[in-house]
Amino acid sequence: MTRRLAVQRVLGAIWIFDGLLQFRPVMMTRGFIAHDVLPLAQGEPGWLHAFIQWDAHLLLLHPVWSDVGVGAIQLVIGLLLLTRRFSGVGLLTSFVWALAVWVAGEGFGQIFTGMSWLGNGAPGAALLYALLSWGLHPSWSRERRVRYFRIVSACLWIFEGIVSLGPASHGLVHAFGLTICLAIAGLTLFIRGFNWGSVFGMAVAGVSWVVGQHWGQVWEPYATDPNTGLLLALLSACVLVFAASSRTGLALGDAEDKSRSQVG
């Protein structure tokens, strides 16, 4: 199994988990929409507030079928990602659906409200699904994949650093959040030896997932995903995983060239 396929299957397993969460009886009620969807409109710009309100009222027309449909789509995406043959279809569907959820189901991760930060799920789990799906396209070269995940990870950590200075964060996070996140971004972009930025990013994302996001609170009645900490750690890990894969490929290529020259 290739490293790309292994990461793809991890993403597929997370999609399946999300899909299964949708099939709990409590999710098939109007309470879920009132508890999770409608509150997203609070504090949003007028155009986004109106769109979320429209989306919520549309879901309220048929809450059971809406929930079953969402769960079924996510299960199908997960199953497609577990296969090798349908990788391309699964990743494209994952990318498109994740962006739709990020807009309609997460209100752009509530980044326009000023209340979103790493501890409560910035910039939204669905966006991270989309970024992972795009970077796992099977036609990409190793070098292109490494460059993509390196830049995306760095940009995400810069963003997390900036929002850590907002009103939603406090205490030590407010004081040191920007410095820590910018350090991770710098290490990810410029230190290419052992990719310490990737390791540091995984550690910080893991701590935020456990301490700040409480494992995504997946045991709560209206939980729909494991939140962003786990996915941010996976994104950071991709830098390390594919950079190592690229170095291995280069080493094998050098060995093959040396062998050919000796034969010649």
Secondary structure by P-SEA (a helix, b strand, c coil): ccaaaaaaaaaaaaaaaaaaaaaccccccccccccccccccccccaaaaaaaaaaaaaaaacaaaaaaaaaaaaaaaaaaaacccaaaaaaaaaaaaaaaaaacccccccccccccccccccccaaaaaaaaaaaacccccaaaaaaaaaaaaaaaaaaaaaacccccccccccccaaaaaaaaaaaaccccccaaaaaaaaaaaaaaacccccccccccccccccccaaaaaaaaaaaaaaaaaaaaaaaaaaaaaaaaaaac
